[in-house]
Amino acid sequence: MIIFFIVTRSHAQDSDSKNSLAFNIGPSLIARQDRIFSPNIHNDFTILNFGLEYTREARLFQKVRLNYANYDPMVSGPYDFTEYGEPETAYPHSFNFIDLDYQIGKKLKETEKSVLTLGGLFSANVQATSYVYGLFSNLGYYSALELGAFATERFILNEKSHLAATIQLPLMAWVSRSPYLVNDDEFIENISSHSGFKSFTSFVGDGQLVTWDKLQTFDLELKYTYVLNDKWEVGTGYVFEFIHASQPRNLLSFRNTLNFSANLKF
C-alpha cells in the first residue's frame, strides 16, 4: 500500500512523466547449497521464470518489479523405491522463488550519452523449498525483507538502442530461515494452523535483523533495449543474483538469468 500511495501521489503531481510496463521471461540457472538440509550443491535449469516490471520517470524515478521462478533440482537421476510393496519413483526437489523489488531515486547526472540514477531500495525475497527423499520430504523456507541502495547507469547508444547497468545492494535485512533441526517444535507450532498465510507470517515473525556480517547479497543486471516506436520497446537482459547467509548454517546461492522483455510505454 505504501508503494501504491507513492506512485499515485507522484502521478498527480508530475504531468511530464514517462511510464512503462514490461513483461519479462527467460531461462534461469541456479546453483544452491543450504547446509541446513544437505551438503550437496543443487543445480537446475528452468524456463519457468517470468515477471512484471513497472517504471515511472518523473521528478522521482520509481520501479516496481515482481518475479517468480521454479526449480526442480536432483543430485542424482530419478531412483526407484518400494512403498507397501509397490514400486515408486522418487520426485526431484522443488524450489519456488518470489522476488519483489521497489526502487525510488533521482537522476544524479545526465548527459547526451548517459543518465546516472541513485536511490533507495526495498526488496522482499521469499523462497519456499521442498527436499524430497523417496517417501519423505522436508519443507524449508528463506525470507529476507531488505533495505539498501541501488544505482543505474543508462547509456544512449543511438536513437533506437539503450544499454543499462544496475546494481542492487541491500545493507540490512529481516531474515527468516528454516531452523537448524529443520522441523523443530517452533516450526511445528508455526504450521499447526494449516494456513499458508498464517504459517508464513509466523515464520517471518521468528526472524531477526541482520547486517552484512551475517547476510551478504546483491543483484547485478545488464539490459539492452531497442525502441520499436512511440509505444513499444523490446529488450534482453542478464541478471546475476548472489546470496550468502551464515546462520543457523551456511547458505550459498548463485542465480544466472537471461530475460527477454516487451515494454509498453504510456
C-alpha positions in Angstrom: 0.0 0.0 0.0 2.9 2.4 0.7 4.3 1.7 -2.8 0.8 2.4 -4.3 0.5 5.7 -2.4 3.9 6.9 -3.5 3.3 6.1 -7.2 -0.2 7.6 -7.3 0.8 10.7 -5.4 3.7 11.4 -7.8 1.4 10.7 -10.7 -0.9 13.5 -9.5 2.0 15.9 -9.1 4.1 15.2 -12.2 2.3 15.7 -15.5 5.5 15.4 -17.6 6.3 11.8 -16.8 7.3 8.6 -18.5 5.7 5.3 -17.7 6.4 1.8 -18.9 5.1 -1.7 -18.1 7.3 -4.6 -19.1 6.8 -8.4 -19.2 10.0 -10.4 -18.7 10.5 -14.1 -19.4 13.6 -16.3 -19.9 15.7 -19.2 -18.8 17.5 -19.3 -15.4 20.2 -21.4 -13.9 20.7 -21.9 -10.2 23.4 -23.4 -8.0 22.4 -23.5 -4.4 23.8 -25.1 -1.2 21.8 -25.0 2.0 23.6 -26.9 4.8 20.6 -27.0 7.0 19.2 -29.6 4.6 22.2 -31.1 2.7 25.9 -30.6 2.0 25.1 -31.2 -1.7 25.1 -28.4 -4.3 21.7 -28.4 -6.1 21.8 -27.2 -9.7 18.9 -26.7 -12.1 18.0 -25.0 -15.3 14.5 -23.7 -15.8 12.4 -21.9 -18.3 9.6 -21.3 -15.7 10.9 -17.8 -14.8 8.9 -14.7 -15.5 7.9 -11.3 -14.1 6.3 -7.9 -14.4 8.1 -4.5 -14.1 6.6 -1.0 -13.8 8.8 2.0 -14.2 8.0 5.7 -13.8 10.4 8.5 -14.6 9.2 11.9 -13.3 10.5 14.2 -10.5 11.4 10.9 -8.9 12.5 7.6 -10.5 10.4 4.6 -9.4 10.5 1.0 -10.3 8.5 -2.0 -9.0 9.4 -5.5 -10.1 7.7 -8.8 -9.3 9.3 -12.1 -10.4 8.6 -15.8 -10.0 10.8 -18.8 -10.7 10.6 -22.5 -10.1 13.4 -25.0 -10.0 13.4 -28.8 -9.7 16.9 -29.9 -8.8 18.0 -33.5 -8.2 21.5 -34.5 -7.2 21.3 -37.9 -9.0 18.8 -39.2 -11.6 15.4 -40.4 -10.6 15.6 -43.6 -8.5 13.1 -46.3 -7.7 11.9 -47.4 -4.2 9.1 -49.6 -2.8 6.1 -48.3 -0.9 3.8 -51.0 0.6 5.2 -53.5 -1.9 4.5 -51.2 -4.9 7.4 -49.7 -7.0 7.6 -45.9 -6.9 10.0 -43.4 -8.5 11.4 -40.5 -6.4 10.4 -36.9 -7.3 13.0 -34.1 -7.6 13.2 -31.3 -5.0 11.2 -28.2 -5.6 12.3 -24.6 -5.1 9.8 -21.7 -5.6 11.2 -18.2 -5.5 9.3 -14.9 -5.4 11.1 -11.6 -5.6 9.6 -8.1 -5.1 11.8 -5.1 -5.6 11.0 -1.4 -5.2 13.4 1.3 -6.2 13.0 5.1 -5.6 15.6 7.6 -6.5 16.7 10.6 -8.5 18.9 11.4 -11.5 22.3 12.4 -10.2 24.0 13.0 -13.6 22.6 13.4 -17.1 24.4 13.9 -20.4 23.6 13.3 -24.0 25.1 9.9 -23.8 24.2 8.6 -20.3 22.0 9.0 -17.3 23.0 8.0 -13.7 20.3 7.4 -11.2 20.9 6.6 -7.5 18.4 5.9 -4.7 16.9 3.6 -2.1 15.8 0.0 -2.3 13.3 -2.2 -0.7 13.4 -5.9 -1.6 11.4 -8.9 -0.5 13.0 -12.3 -1.3 10.8 -15.3 -0.4 11.9 -18.9 -1.1 9.8 -22.0 -0.4 11.6 -25.3 -0.7 10.8 -29.0 -0.6 13.6 -31.5 -0.3 12.2 -34.9 -1.3 13.9 -38.2 -0.3 11.7 -41.1 -1.5 8.9 -41.5 1.0 9.8 -38.4 3.0 10.2 -34.7 2.3 11.3 -31.7 4.3 9.8 -28.3 3.9 12.1 -25.3 4.1 11.9 -21.5 3.8 14.0 -18.4 3.4 12.7 -14.9 3.6 14.6 -11.6 3.5 13.0 -8.2 3.8 15.8 -5.9 2.8 16.7 -2.2 2.8 19.6 -0.8 0.8 20.6 1.2 -2.2 20.7 0.9 -6.0 22.5 2.6 -8.9 21.6 2.5 -12.5 23.5 4.0 -15.4 21.8 4.1 -18.8 23.9 4.5 -21.9 22.3 6.0 -25.0 23.9 4.2 -27.9 21.8 5.9 -30.5 18.1 6.9 -31.0 16.9 3.3 -31.0 19.4 1.5 -28.7 19.9 1.9 -25.0 22.1 -0.1 -22.6 21.6 0.0 -18.8 23.7 -1.4 -15.9 22.1 -1.7 -12.4 23.4 -2.9 -9.0 21.1 -3.5 -6.1 22.9 -3.7 -2.7 20.9 -4.5 0.4 22.5 -3.2 3.6 20.3 -4.6 6.3 17.5 -7.2 6.3 14.9 -9.0 8.4 15.8 -12.6 7.7 13.9 -15.8 8.4 15.2 -19.2 7.7 14.4 -22.9 8.5 15.7 -23.9 11.9 18.9 -25.9 12.5 16.9 -29.1 13.2 14.7 -28.5 10.1 11.4 -29.4 11.8 11.7 -28.4 15.5 8.9 -27.6 18.0 8.6 -24.0 16.9 8.4 -25.0 13.2 5.6 -27.5 14.0 3.7 -24.8 16.0 4.0 -22.3 13.1 2.4 -24.8 10.6 -0.2 -26.0 13.1 -2.8 -23.5 11.7 -2.7 -25.3 8.3 -3.0 -21.9 6.7 -0.2 -20.9 4.3 -0.6 -17.2 5.0 -0.6 -17.6 8.8 2.4 -20.0 8.7 4.3 -17.5 6.5 3.7 -14.6 8.9 4.7 -16.8 11.8 8.0 -17.8 10.0 8.7 -14.1 9.3 7.9 -13.2 12.9 10.6 -15.6 14.1 13.3 -13.8 12.0 16.0 -11.4 13.1 17.5 -8.2 11.9 20.9 -8.7 10.3 23.6 -6.7 8.5 26.4 -7.6 6.2 28.3 -9.6 8.9 25.6 -12.3 8.7 24.0 -11.8 5.2 25.7 -10.8 2.0 23.5 -10.4 -1.0 23.4 -8.3 -4.2 21.9 -8.3 -7.7 23.6 -7.2 -10.9 21.7 -6.5 -14.1 22.7 -5.6 -17.7 19.9 -4.8 -20.1 19.7 -3.8 -23.7 16.6 -2.1 -25.1 15.6 -1.4 -28.7 12.9 1.2 -29.4 10.3 0.0 -32.0 8.0 3.0 -31.9 6.5 5.5 -29.5 4.6 2.8 -27.6 6.7 -0.3 -27.7 10.2 -1.4 -26.9 11.8 -4.9 -26.8 14.9 -5.9 -24.9 17.1 -8.6 -23.5 19.0 -8.7 -20.2 21.2 -10.7 -18.0 20.8 -10.9 -14.2 23.2 -12.3 -11.6 21.9 -12.8 -8.1 24.1 -13.7 -5.1 23.1 -14.8 -1.5 25.3 -15.9 1.4 23.8 -16.3 4.8 25.8 -17.8 7.7 23.1 -18.6 10.3 21.9 -21.1 11.5 24.0 -22.9 8.9 25.7 -21.8 5.7 23.5 -20.9 2.7 25.2 -20.0 -0.7 23.1 -19.3 -3.8 24.0 -18.2 -7.3 21.4 -17.4 -10.0 22.1 -16.5 -13.6 19.1 -15.4 -15.7 18.6 -14.4 -19.3 15.5 -12.3 -19.8 13.6 -11.3 -22.9 11.2 -8.4 -22.5 8.4 -6.4 -24.2 7.8 -2.9 -22.8 4.7 -0.8 -23.2 5.2 2.9 -22.8 2.4 5.2 -21.8 
